[in-house]
């Protein structure tokens, strides 16, 4: 029988599900816009910290801490001696937020059962994103091409020639961010199938929809999916 999930693990799964909905909505914060997922991660960290202080949790050691510490020292020194320390301080807050994600992941995802749940949560969130993006693509060709109404559309073509085609950013700020997220999703999809945590039939349907949406991001990052698949094989 799988071990029941702990409170901080449920919160972490919610954080993973919410990751692809970065702009729904955004809250104003000191270091820029704050996502709902950020708030959930903060609550997750507070819950874990309270349990650790109550000696109900322990810190899991990982060699990754050495590299994180070295990077933390480097970026802190960079911020201190920056030409514009105020702006660098804001970026430094973002860096330490990323460090917190790594630390919590190491201390929360501590077994294959939890990893399985995390991958399922990721695929649930990405699956919802993909379905809404497909609906947005279809809506574009039905005449709904205003990004203020069709929220998955990117408002500009950038270096691409304007034309009768949509650029999809999902609920990220840029198509390249969506493309990167989908590349990771493709890798997790292959991993889930290889571990027999997901049926091949579902994975094939999921993968086809993913490729369609990813193609409409129209970014050089499209190669990430094929790179990830090649590395896995």
PyMOL commands that set and color helices and strands:
alter all, ss='L'
color gray80, all
select helices_A, chain A and resi 7-18+36-53+64-80+85-108+112-141+175-194+200-215+220-232
alter helices_A, ss='H'
color red, helices_A
select strands_A, chain A and resi 26-29+32-35
alter strands_A, ss='S'
color yellow, strands_A
deselect
rebuild
show_as cartoon
